[in-house]
Amino acid sequence: MRFKFIIKGSPEAKAAREAAESQMRRVLDNDKRLCDAIIPTNFNPGCRRPTPAPGYLEALISDNMTVYTDSVKRITPTGFTDQNGTEHPVDVIICATGFDTTWVPRFPIINGAGTDLRAFWAGTDNLTSYLSLGIPSFPNHFTFCGPYGPLGHGSFMPLIEVWTAYMLDVITKLQTENLKSLTPSARAAADFRQHADLFLKRTAWTSSCRSWFKQGRDGGSEEGGQAVLYPGSRLHFLHLLERPRYEDYEIERWDGNRFAFMGNGFDMREFDGRDITGYLGSLDKEGGDVQPVYGEELKGELAGWANGF
């Protein structure tokens, strides 16, 4: 339900802003200086991560805390100097300046044509993916939590499960149909990004805030900062990934004939002892297949049929 307050101008967005601001003012004990410095005025909840976790705002007004909201003017041998020129001695300075949120890999990922993904995604607003899990021109490459995933709201656990199920579905197709590679087509990836970028203009994620959703950049959708989030709710995403859209892939086969994987026309269960009438419903009390037969007997029988074919 949280996705509704991400939509600009929605009643849920208005209610979320009012609730967040009221909570922050209350926890900050209505300290005007801190409220003016910390509570956003030009974007709604969701543009950045939501209000800090329990304990953070409370710490800002505690008796053993002094908060400076301006930049440090200078680091000195014994501490730092504030914007008013006052020096403050400290024991430790911890510089928490953020993280690299560009999505560019920390190591080479090179496709068969010699293209490094670091170069493929280099530059401003140049992130292109397919449904957050595939990349055009990178065959058989699938990733978790990639660009344009539903990463802005909710738990990652259901997402990881659906990504995993999707990848296993693709691997099964590659193996059973003797395929060499599956690659998201450039057209499919471009169409997906076009749809996403247009939809995201309706959301808080493209408001005027600096966010890791936009690689740490400021500005709304018109001013800059590519928002690489899924254009819809988490339920929408989970439904979309229930089954792969193989029409969006370029398929390369090991065999010249696409039906070569059909082999000698027999199913393996016709030789290994499993129930061959499973399509009628299992007659086994446990509801499963009978124990398959392996060893030299099966090996010889399979070899005979293969030679005959």
C-alpha positions in Angstrom: 0.0 0.0 0.0 3.0 2.3 0.5 3.4 2.8 -3.2 0.4 5.1 -3.4 2.1 7.9 -1.5 4.9 7.8 -4.0 2.5 9.2 -6.7 2.7 13.0 -6.9 -0.5 14.8 -5.9 -2.2 11.8 -4.5 -4.2 12.0 -1.3 -1.8 9.4 0.1 1.1 11.6 -0.7 -0.4 14.5 1.1 -1.3 12.4 4.2 2.2 10.9 4.2 3.9 14.3 4.2 1.6 15.7 7.0 2.3 12.6 9.1 6.0 12.6 8.5 6.4 16.4 9.3 4.2 16.1 12.4 6.3 13.2 13.7 9.6 14.9 13.0 8.5 18.1 14.7 7.3 16.2 17.7 10.4 14.1 18.1 12.7 17.2 17.6 10.7 18.9 20.5 9.7 21.6 18.0 13.2 23.0 18.0 12.9 25.6 15.3 16.6 25.6 14.2 16.7 21.8 13.8 13.2 21.6 12.2 14.1 24.3 9.6 17.4 22.6 8.8 16.2 19.0 8.6 12.5 18.8 7.5 12.2 19.0 3.7 10.1 21.8 2.2 10.3 21.1 -1.5 9.6 17.3 -1.8 7.5 14.7 -0.2 8.4 11.4 1.6 9.8 8.9 -0.8 12.0 11.2 -2.9 14.7 10.2 -0.5 14.6 7.4 2.1 11.9 8.0 4.7 12.5 9.8 8.0 15.5 8.4 10.0 15.2 5.2 12.1 14.1 5.4 15.8 16.7 7.0 18.0 18.3 9.2 15.4 16.2 12.3 15.7 16.0 11.8 19.5 19.8 11.9 19.6 19.9 15.3 18.0 18.2 16.9 21.0 19.9 14.9 23.7 21.9 16.8 26.4 25.3 15.4 25.3 24.8 16.4 21.6 25.7 19.6 19.8 24.4 19.9 16.3 26.0 22.1 13.6 23.9 22.3 10.4 26.5 24.4 8.4 29.5 22.9 6.6 32.8 22.7 8.5 35.0 25.6 7.5 38.4 23.9 8.2 39.9 20.8 9.8 42.6 21.7 12.3 45.2 19.6 14.1 43.0 19.5 17.2 39.5 19.5 15.7 37.6 21.8 13.3 36.6 25.4 12.8 32.9 26.2 12.2 31.6 28.9 9.8 31.8 31.5 12.5 35.5 30.9 13.0 35.1 29.2 16.3 37.4 26.2 16.8 36.1 23.0 18.4 38.6 20.4 19.8 37.5 16.8 19.2 39.0 13.4 19.8 37.8 11.8 16.5 36.5 13.0 13.2 34.5 10.5 11.2 33.9 11.4 7.6 30.7 9.8 6.4 30.4 11.3 2.9 28.3 8.7 1.2 28.8 5.9 -1.2 29.3 5.2 -4.9 25.7 4.8 -6.2 26.5 4.9 -9.9 25.6 1.2 -10.5 28.9 0.8 -12.4 30.5 -2.5 -11.4 33.7 -2.5 -9.3 35.3 -5.1 -11.6 35.3 -5.9 -15.3 32.3 -7.6 -16.8 33.0 -8.2 -20.5 30.7 -9.6 -23.1 31.7 -11.7 -26.2 32.1 -8.5 -28.3 34.7 -7.2 -25.8 32.4 -4.5 -24.3 33.0 -3.8 -20.6 29.9 -3.1 -18.6 31.7 -0.4 -16.8 32.1 1.4 -20.1 28.6 0.4 -21.3 27.1 2.2 -18.3 29.6 5.1 -18.1 28.4 8.6 -18.5 25.5 10.6 -17.2 22.0 9.1 -17.4 23.2 6.1 -19.4 21.8 3.2 -17.4 19.8 0.8 -19.5 18.6 -2.6 -18.2 15.9 -5.1 -18.9 13.4 -5.4 -16.0 16.3 -4.8 -13.6 17.7 -8.3 -14.2 19.2 -8.4 -17.7 21.3 -6.1 -19.9 21.2 -5.8 -23.7 24.3 -7.2 -25.5 25.3 -9.2 -22.4 24.1 -12.8 -23.0 23.2 -15.2 -20.2 23.9 -12.4 -17.7 21.3 -12.0 -14.9 21.6 -9.9 -11.8 19.7 -9.2 -8.5 18.7 -5.7 -7.6 19.8 -4.1 -10.9 18.8 -0.7 -12.2 15.1 -0.1 -12.6 14.1 -2.6 -9.9 11.4 -1.9 -7.2 14.1 -0.8 -4.7 12.5 2.2 -3.2 9.9 0.7 -1.0 9.4 -2.6 1.0 11.5 -5.6 1.8 14.1 -7.1 -0.5 13.3 -10.7 0.5 10.2 -11.3 -1.8 12.1 -9.6 -4.6 15.1 -11.9 -4.3 12.8 -14.9 -4.4 11.1 -13.8 -7.6 14.4 -12.9 -9.3 15.7 -16.3 -8.3 12.6 -18.2 -9.6 12.9 -16.2 -12.9 16.5 -17.1 -13.4 15.9 -20.8 -12.7 13.1 -20.7 -15.3 15.5 -19.3 -17.8 18.2 -21.8 -16.9 15.7 -24.6 -17.3 14.8 -23.4 -20.8 18.5 -23.1 -21.8 19.2 -26.7 -20.7 16.1 -28.5 -21.9 16.0 -26.8 -25.3 19.8 -26.9 -25.8 20.1 -23.1 -26.2 23.4 -21.3 -26.3 22.3 -17.9 -25.1 19.5 -15.6 -24.2 20.1 -11.9 -24.5 17.5 -9.1 -23.9 17.1 -7.3 -27.2 18.2 -3.7 -27.4 14.7 -2.7 -28.6 13.0 -4.4 -25.6 15.4 -2.7 -23.1 14.9 0.7 -24.8 11.1 0.4 -24.8 11.2 -0.6 -21.1 13.4 2.4 -20.2 11.2 4.8 -22.2 8.1 3.6 -20.4 9.8 3.7 -17.0 11.3 7.2 -17.5 7.9 8.7 -18.5 6.1 7.0 -15.7 8.6 8.0 -13.0 7.9 11.7 -13.7 4.6 11.1 -11.8 6.5 10.0 -8.7 8.2 11.5 -5.7 11.4 9.9 -6.8 11.9 12.5 -9.5 11.2 15.5 -7.2 14.0 18.0 -6.4 16.1 16.1 -3.9 19.5 14.5 -3.8 19.1 10.7 -3.6 20.9 7.5 -4.2 17.9 6.6 -6.3 19.4 9.2 -8.8 23.0 8.2 -8.2 23.4 10.9 -5.5 22.5 13.7 -7.8 20.1 16.6 -7.1 17.3 18.0 -9.2 13.9 16.8 -10.5 13.3 14.7 -13.6 13.7 17.8 -15.8 16.9 19.2 -14.1 18.9 15.9 -14.0 19.4 12.8 -12.2 18.2 9.5 -13.8 15.8 7.8 -11.4 16.4 4.1 -11.9 13.4 2.6 -10.1 10.7 0.3 -11.3 7.7 2.1 -12.8 5.0 0.5 -10.6 4.3 -1.1 -7.3 6.0 -4.2 -5.9 2.8 -6.3 -6.6 2.9 -5.1 -10.2 6.6 -6.2 -10.4 6.0 -9.6 -8.8 3.1 -10.3 -11.2 5.2 -9.2 -14.2 8.0 -11.6 -13.4 5.8 -14.7 -12.8 7.0 -15.9 -16.2 9.7 -14.8 -18.6 8.7 -12.9 -21.7 10.9 -14.8 -24.1 9.7 -12.7 -27.0 11.9 -9.9 -25.6 15.1 -12.0 -26.0 17.5 -12.7 -28.8 17.9 -16.5 -28.8 21.0 -18.3 -30.1 21.0 -22.1 -30.5 23.7 -24.7 -30.5 21.9 -26.6 -33.3 20.9 -25.4 -36.7 17.5 -26.9 -36.3 15.5 -25.4 -33.4 13.8 -28.7 -32.8 17.0 -30.8 -32.5 16.6 -30.8 -28.7 13.7 -33.3 -29.3 16.3 -36.0 -29.8 15.1 -39.6 -30.4 11.5 -38.9 -29.6 11.4 -40.7 -26.2 11.0 -39.2 -22.7 13.6 -40.2 -20.2 10.9 -41.6 -17.9 10.2 -44.2 -20.5 13.5 -45.8 -19.6 14.4 -45.0 -16.0 11.4 -46.6 -14.2 9.3 -43.6 -13.4 5.5 -43.5 -13.8 4.7 -43.0 -17.5 1.0 -42.2 -16.8 1.6 -39.2 -14.5 -0.6 -37.1 -16.7 -3.6 -39.1 -15.5 -2.7 -38.4 -11.9 -0.3 -40.4 -9.7 -1.4 -43.8 -8.4 1.4 -43.9 -5.8 0.2 -43.5 -2.2 2.8 -40.9 -1.5 1.8 -38.9 -4.5 5.2 -39.1 -6.2 6.9 -41.2 -8.9 8.3 -44.7 -8.2 12.0 -45.0 -7.5 13.8 -44.6 -10.8 16.1 -47.4 -12.1 19.7 -46.5 -12.8 22.9 -48.5 -13.3 24.1 -50.7 -16.2 20.6 -51.9 -17.0 19.4 -48.4 -17.9 22.7 -47.5 -19.5 22.5 -50.4 -21.9 18.9 -49.8 -22.8 19.5 -46.1 -23.5 22.5 -46.9 -25.6 20.5 -49.4 -27.6 17.8 -46.9 -28.4 20.3 -44.2 -29.2 22.1 -46.5 -31.7 18.7 -47.4 -33.2 17.9 -43.7 -33.7 
